[in-house]
Amino acid sequence: MAVASLVLGIAGVLLGLVPLFFWVGGLLAATGLGLGIGALVRASNGAPRKTMSIIGTVLGVLGLGASVGGFFLTAYVVGRASDSIERSVEREQRELDELYPEDGAWPSQSASPSPSQVPGLDTALPFGESFTYEDGVKVSLSGLKKYKPETLYGQEKVKNAVQMTVTITNGSTKPHEVVYAVPNVRDDKGMTAKLLFDGTVPKMISGTILPGASASGIVAFEVPEGTKSVSADISAGTLLDDVQYSGPIG
């Protein structure tokens, strides 16, 4: 039982962090935890491998925690993929509508639209500013600051990280649905930053935001030592474009 709890605990930790397979890791970790507790009971009555039983039990607990993190990671991956597909479909539909208008008129060959830059869409906004979509929904990313882990696990594992606050305000007249609004973050060399899961962060925004209401969440990302600035993009909801941000770490 001690050996089985150790093996299942390790497998639970590894699979718990894999998107779409977090539930397998959770089942293995729960089984390993049960076997580890049983092995500890037997060890207290004189059976061998007490140390292995303790390790297997601890790994079972860690595996359950990893499966919770895997659930949020899966929701994030699926949400981002769904948003990306729907925005792509919408862009293609807009392009078709421009090429084939309902009145049957073809666009003039000589007409050339004047270029325009939209801050937040075509150019990056500074962190701390907000962007308002046409329907009145507003999104903002706060100024960056160093992340200081509160948990013992975070203090041991996190070397260098920054945190930001995501705020979405529904200025429209209808309820606004959000599926885990999490920014994509890159360091000053263009490398993708890792989203932190340490028990305290992330605090993601999800669910329904009523008209006139706001919702906020806190996220943190690991970046290399010496990073002075980062860039990020975030969408406030399904079918809404990504808003671009960039700026120094305060």
Secondary structure, 3 states (H helix, E strand, C coil): CHHHHHHHHHHHHHHHCCCCCHHHHHHHHHHHHHHHHHHHHHHHCCCCCHHHHHHHHHHHHHHHHHHHHHHHHHHHHHHHHHHHHHHHHHHHHHHHHHHCCCCCCCCCCCCCCCCCCCECCCECEECCCEEECCCCEEEEECCEEECCCCCHHHHHHCCCEEEEEEEEEECCCCCEEEEEECCEEEECCCCECEECCCCCCCECEEEEECCCCEEEEEEEEECCCCCCEEEEEECCCCCCCCEEEEEEEC
